[in-house]
């Protein structure tokens, strides 16, 4: 693969919640992997995982996703108070709506098979768009 194709190939950066030890061969970095980028591998069905501690190739087995989200009650109340002060009763509604934005806490479970044939489960934090990109990137 040429330098420019390598540089600009699609990658999906995500936060690693658990299982990062399997993503690197660097002994010092095994417990420190907290971010990774998933990229298309050399062949169909293969992915390349890049971390701060290097890159490693895996066979992509599957991915599952658990949607989750939360709203901040404090931000909703603060938005309502500020909206009331600035724009009266209608500002209360608008301020509460703006303050109540939903934070996406969804997780995905990425299953990767290393060169020895061992399957590893990596838990990552990702939204629906990142999930669909990872699911498609290996093929």
Secondary structure, DSSP 8 states (H G I E B T S, - for coil): --HHHHHHS-EEEEEEEE-GGGG---TTTTTT--EEEEEE-SSTTEEEEEETTEEEEEEEEEEEEE--EEE-HHHHHHHHHHHHHHHHHHHHHHHHHHHT-EEE--EEEEEEE-TTS-EEEEEEE--HHHHHHHHHHT-
